[in-house]
Amino acid sequence: MMKGIHSILVAFTLLALACSLASPFDPDPLQDFCVAIKDKDIKNGGRHPTFKTSIMLMFIILMLIMPKHARNTSNPLGSNVTVVDVDKLLGLNTLGISLSRLNFAPYGLNPPHTHPRGTEILVVVQGTLYVGFVSSNPDNRLFNKILYPGDVFVFPIGLIHFQFNVGKTVAVAFSGLSSQNAGLITLAKAVFGSNPPINPDVLAKAFQLDKDVVKDLQSQLWSG
C-alpha cells in the first residue's frame, strides 16, 4: 500500500516539475483553467468543469497511474506507454504539462523517438533502465546512464532518446512532459513505416543500405 502511495506521489511530483519546464509551444492560459472541449477538437478554448467532471477526471488519472493496474507488454518491443495528455485529461488544457507511465517486460524497449513539443523528465520506480539521448548535429553525442529506483533523467525537447530495461525483472517509470500534447515520433516507424512509403532509393542512400534490405524493412509491421 505504501509503495503504491509513493508511486502516486512521485508521479504528481513529476507533473509539478514539468510545470517549471513549460514550453512556449503550448497555448498561454487566458483564465485560471480551461478544460478542453474534446468533441470540437479545441485545445485553446474550453469550459469550466463541473464538480462531477472534476471527480471523473481525477478517477481516470488515478486508474492510469496506480501500480496495481499492470500494463500489457506482450508485444515485439516488450513495453507499454500509458499517456495522460490533454486528449485523456481535458483539464490539462493550457497548463503545459502531461504525464506518462512506462511499463517494461524484462529487456523491453521504448525505441528511439522524439517529442517535438516537450522536454521530458523521467523517474524510475521499479527495475533498472538504460536510458539516453543524442545531441543535435554536428556532434551527435550520446548522453546515457543506467537508472535505478529513485533515479531521475531529463530528455531535452526534440532530441532522439530511448529507454531499455536491462534487468531480468519488470521495470516501471513515470515521466512528466512540458506540454499538454508533447507529440511522438518513433524513428524506425516514421522512416520505414511511413504511409505512403518513402522511395527505397532515398532510404538506401541515406542509410547506406542495400535497396532490398530497405524494402524488407518497409514490409515489417513497426511498433511504437
Solvent accessible surface area in square Angstrom, and as a share of the most:
residue,aa,sasa,rsa
1,M,185,0.82
2,M,146,0.65
3,K,127,0.54
4,G,15,0.14
5,I,67,0.34
6,H,107,0.48
7,S,5,0.03
8,I,31,0.15
9,L,112,0.56
10,V,26,0.15
11,A,0,0.00
12,F,70,0.29
13,T,74,0.43
14,L,4,0.02
15,L,16,0.08
16,A,65,0.51
17,L,81,0.40
18,A,0,0.00
19,C,64,0.38
20,S,94,0.61
21,L,76,0.38
22,A,57,0.44
23,S,14,0.09
24,P,125,0.78
25,F,131,0.55
26,D,16,0.08
27,P,38,0.24
28,D,108,0.56
29,P,73,0.46
30,L,154,0.77
31,Q,75,0.33
32,D,127,0.66
33,F,88,0.37
34,C,10,0.06
35,V,5,0.03
36,A,3,0.02
37,I,32,0.16
38,K,120,0.51
39,D,126,0.65
40,K,135,0.57
41,D,108,0.56
42,I,66,0.34
43,K,56,0.24
44,N,83,0.43
45,G,28,0.27
46,G,27,0.26
47,R,127,0.46
48,H,113,0.50
49,P,38,0.24
50,T,86,0.50
51,F,162,0.68
52,K,169,0.71
53,T,40,0.23
54,S,47,0.31
55,I,96,0.49
56,M,106,0.47
57,L,17,0.08
58,M,98,0.44
59,F,124,0.52
60,I,58,0.30
61,I,5,0.03
62,L,61,0.30
63,M,79,0.35
64,L,34,0.17
65,I,1,0.00
66,M,48,0.22
67,P,48,0.30
68,K,156,0.66
69,H,53,0.24
70,A,87,0.68
71,R,50,0.18
72,N,104,0.53
73,T,28,0.16
74,S,97,0.62
75,N,61,0.31
76,P,121,0.76
77,L,43,0.21
78,G,10,0.09
79,S,12,0.08
80,N,42,0.22
81,V,61,0.35
82,T,18,0.10
83,V,54,0.31
84,V,3,0.01
85,D,21,0.11
86,V,0,0.00
87,D,58,0.30
88,K,103,0.44
89,L,20,0.10
90,L,28,0.14
91,G,19,0.18
92,L,11,0.06
93,N,0,0.00
94,T,7,0.04
95,L,69,0.34
96,G,4,0.03
97,I,16,0.08
98,S,2,0.01
99,L,1,0.01
100,S,8,0.05
101,R,6,0.02
102,L,3,0.01
103,N,14,0.07
104,F,2,0.01
105,A,22,0.17
106,P,58,0.37
107,Y,117,0.44
108,G,1,0.01
109,L,51,0.25
110,N,19,0.10
111,P,14,0.09
112,P,55,0.34
113,H,5,0.02
114,T,16,0.09
115,H,23,0.10
116,P,50,0.31
117,R,88,0.32
118,G,2,0.02
119,T,23,0.13
120,E,5,0.02
121,I,17,0.09
122,L,0,0.00
123,V,10,0.06
124,V,1,0.00
125,V,26,0.15
126,Q,62,0.28
127,G,16,0.16
128,T,30,0.17
129,L,0,0.00
130,Y,61,0.23
131,V,0,0.00
132,G,0,0.00
133,F,27,0.11
134,V,42,0.24
135,S,26,0.17
136,S,74,0.48
137,N,120,0.61
138,P,126,0.79
139,D,112,0.58
140,N,75,0.39
141,R,151,0.55
142,L,78,0.39
143,F,76,0.32
144,N,71,0.36
145,K,118,0.50
146,I,76,0.39
147,L,4,0.02
148,Y,121,0.46
149,P,80,0.50
150,G,57,0.55
151,D,53,0.27
152,V,77,0.44
153,F,32,0.13
154,V,66,0.38
155,F,1,0.01
156,P,46,0.29
157,I,65,0.33
158,G,36,0.35
159,L,38,0.19
160,I,63,0.32
161,H,2,0.01
162,F,30,0.12
163,Q,0,0.00
164,F,63,0.26
165,N,0,0.00
166,V,54,0.31
167,G,17,0.16
168,K,170,0.72
169,T,89,0.52
170,V,74,0.43
171,A,0,0.00
172,V,15,0.08
173,A,0,0.00
174,F,1,0.00
175,S,0,0.00
176,G,0,0.00
177,L,7,0.03
178,S,1,0.01
179,S,0,0.00
180,Q,6,0.03
181,N,52,0.27
182,A,9,0.07
183,G,19,0.19
184,L,105,0.52
185,I,80,0.41
186,T,11,0.06
187,L,53,0.27
188,A,34,0.26
189,K,88,0.37
190,A,45,0.35
191,V,37,0.21
192,F,21,0.09
193,G,37,0.36
194,S,36,0.23
195,N,147,0.75
196,P,108,0.68
197,P,92,0.58
198,I,61,0.31
199,N,83,0.43
200,P,30,0.19
201,D,76,0.40
202,V,84,0.48
203,L,7,0.04
204,A,15,0.12
205,K,173,0.73
206,A,71,0.55
207,F,97,0.41
208,Q,166,0.74
209,L,67,0.33
210,D,86,0.45
211,K,81,0.34
212,D,101,0.52
213,V,68,0.39
214,V,0,0.00
215,K,100,0.42
216,D,82,0.42
217,L,45,0.22
218,Q,36,0.16
219,S,79,0.51
220,Q,86,0.38
221,L,177,0.88
222,W,74,0.26
223,S,39,0.25
224,G,50,0.48
